[in-house]
């Protein structure tokens, strides 16, 4: 048997479950065996995005002793769009050059 953890975090709470699984168990199998999907209804079991120690892995990733499986939530905003909006706001407020986007010259 190998020891692993399954983790799911929300902005206010986190759920961490420790369990033992058979060698050769996959990340997806471990998530199902842990029962975390029933404990956390926010998890979309049809669209699982998993990671092990902060690295994204496929559902068929074979676990090793001591692995921590992380269940990721979908992004609420596209990072590129958020960056673009911040840059436009900075240009409008005069905190950035309207042409280059860089910092305006100090005079």
ZIBEL-V869363 format. One record per run of one state. SS is the DSSP state (H for helix, E for strand, L for the rest). FROM is the first residue (numbers start at 1). TO is the last residue. If there is no record, write none. Layout:
ss={SS:SS}
from={FROM:FROM}
to={TO:TO}
//
This chain:
ss={L:E:L:E:L:E:H:L:H:L:H:L:E:L:E:L:E:L:E:L:H:L}
from={1:2:10:14:22:26:27:35:36:40:45:48:49:53:55:58:62:63:68:73:79:93}
to={1:9:13:21:25:26:34:35:39:44:47:48:52:54:57:61:62:67:72:78:92:107}
//
